[in-house]
Amino acid sequence: MTEECQARWEATEEQIETIIIPAMKNIAQQCAGYGEKLQCPPAFIAVMLRDIADAFDEKPAEGESSCGCC
């Protein structure tokens, strides 16, 4: 998603309450479970999550668009 797309899109209150917050809670619970299974420090889980976030932030190849708005 480009900066222009990010500036134009905004979650609705309903999306925040029914999708975004529950998804974030679910992801946090799953990651806490992985931390327990791995017996690793929370910082390792944080690195995993940053790597995932970075994959979503990567710029698409030239000529490609990662969303339908640009």
Summary of the structure (lengths in Angstrom):
residues: 70
radius of gyration: 15.6
end to end distance: 8.4
largest distance: 43.3
contacts: 127
relative contact order: 0.15
helix: 69%
strand: 0%
